[in-house]
């Protein structure tokens, strides 16, 4: 049951992150879930200790979702940087 809840939370976080980073038209539901779950993992590992917020494993609430969202946005920014789409030409 927890796996289903994590996948739903990952899908929501991934979808919102893809809307923020304007990559929603390039990815579908499966990639939204992957971005949300990997972003939540990275946020739990790097951001949670710095911000003093628990991880999504502790509880699914607003602060943990926001930290997961921040991790997913950072993940999409890193992917965009390595793809070369983040570079701006003048």
N, C-alpha and C positions, 0 to 999 in steps of 0.2 A: 504494500500500500504506500509506503514511503517513497518508493521509486516513482510511482505515478505522480505523487505530489511534487517531487523534485523536477520531473519532466514538465509538468504544467507550469511550475514557477520558473523554470529555465526558459520555456517557450515565451512566457510573458516578458521576462527580463530581456531576452534576446530580441523580441519584437520591438519593444520600446527602444532598446539600444540601436537597432537598425534604423528606426525612424529618426532618432536623434542624429545619427551619423549619415543619414540619407543613403543607406545601402539597401533599403527594403525591396526595391525593384530587382535587385541582383540576387536575392536569396529567398528561399522558400521556408516553409515551416520547419523542415528538418535542420536546416542550417541555423535558423533562429534558436532552436533547442540547443544545438551544439554550442553556439556563441553564448547563450545564457548559462549553460552548465559550466563551460570552461571559464567564462568570465567570473562566475560565482566561486569557482575553485581558486582562481588566481587572486580574487579579492579576499577570500578567506585566508589565503596564505600570506599575502603581502599587506593588504590594506586594513584588515580587521585588527591586527595588533597595534598598528599606528593610530587608528581612530578609536580604539577601545570599544568596538561594537562586536557582538557575537557573530557567528557565521550562520548560514542557513541551516546547518545541522543542529544548532541549538534551538532555534525557533524561526518560523517564517512570519516576520512582522515587518513593519515599515522600515526601520533602520537597517535590518539585514537585507531587505530587498533593494534599498538604495545603495548599499555598499556593493551588492552584486551587480546592480545596474552600472555603477561606476567602473567596476572591473570589466564588464562587457563592453562598455564604451572605450575603455583603454585598449582592450583586445582588438576591437575593430579599427581603432586609430593605428595600432601597430601593424595590423594586416594591410591597411591602406598605405602606410608608409613604405612597406616592403614591396607592394604591388606597383608603386610608382604613381598611383592615382592621387596621392596626397600632395605631390609636388605641384606647385603653382608656377605657371609660366607668365612672364610679363610681356 
